[in-house]
Amino acid sequence: MRFPKNKKQTHGFTLVEILIVVGILGIIAAVGTNVFFTTFRGSTKTKVLTKVKQNGDYALSTMERLIRNAQEVVVDEDAGDLCQANMSKIKIKKLDGTEILFSCENIGTVNGFIASDAARLTSNEVKVDICSFSCTTKGLPGKLEFYPQAIEINFTLSQAAVANRPEEEATLNFNTTVSTRNF
């Protein structure tokens, strides 16, 4: 088929059409890059929070289990009090007579940790920022063997490695009160 000679045949795109397409592709690329990096930062924060939470939950559950099954809290005789508040160490006595010491070591430093006797309850990947034990008695003074004692555990964990960006920092507080059994 032949075209009449008075109609112009056009092939290709005009400069305006090309500029519009390039502009639209640029906007799509910028939005896509932003979504990618936002997702990447969010996943990094989630990983750090998960690591801190798992360490805290493990330390807390271990201490809870051992305290709940303890016969009594061993009192520091030099303190003159039956129980104190905000101690960095606390000792419990199990039914078999053995004693377990929970302690907060190097608080506020990069290598701060919570220990049960000589064993670490938190890993090297987290640090302990705040840690304290408080002891209270329920019942009558002098009759502690018949009434349970309560220990409040309070600590704050964060990741040991210093994050470059604030959105990658993770700090969690853990707090609970555990009573010894009434044997």
Buried (B, 14 or more C-beta within 10 A) or exposed (E): EEEEEEEEEEEEEEEEEEEEEEEEEEEEEEEEEEEEEEEEEEEBBEEBBEBBBBBBEBBBEBBBEBBBEBBBBBBBEEEEEBBBEEBEBBBBBEEEEEEBEBBBBEBEEEEBBBBBEEEEBBEEBBBBBBBBBBBBBEEEEEEBEEBBBBBBBBBBBBBBEEBEEEEBBBBBEBEEEBBBEEE
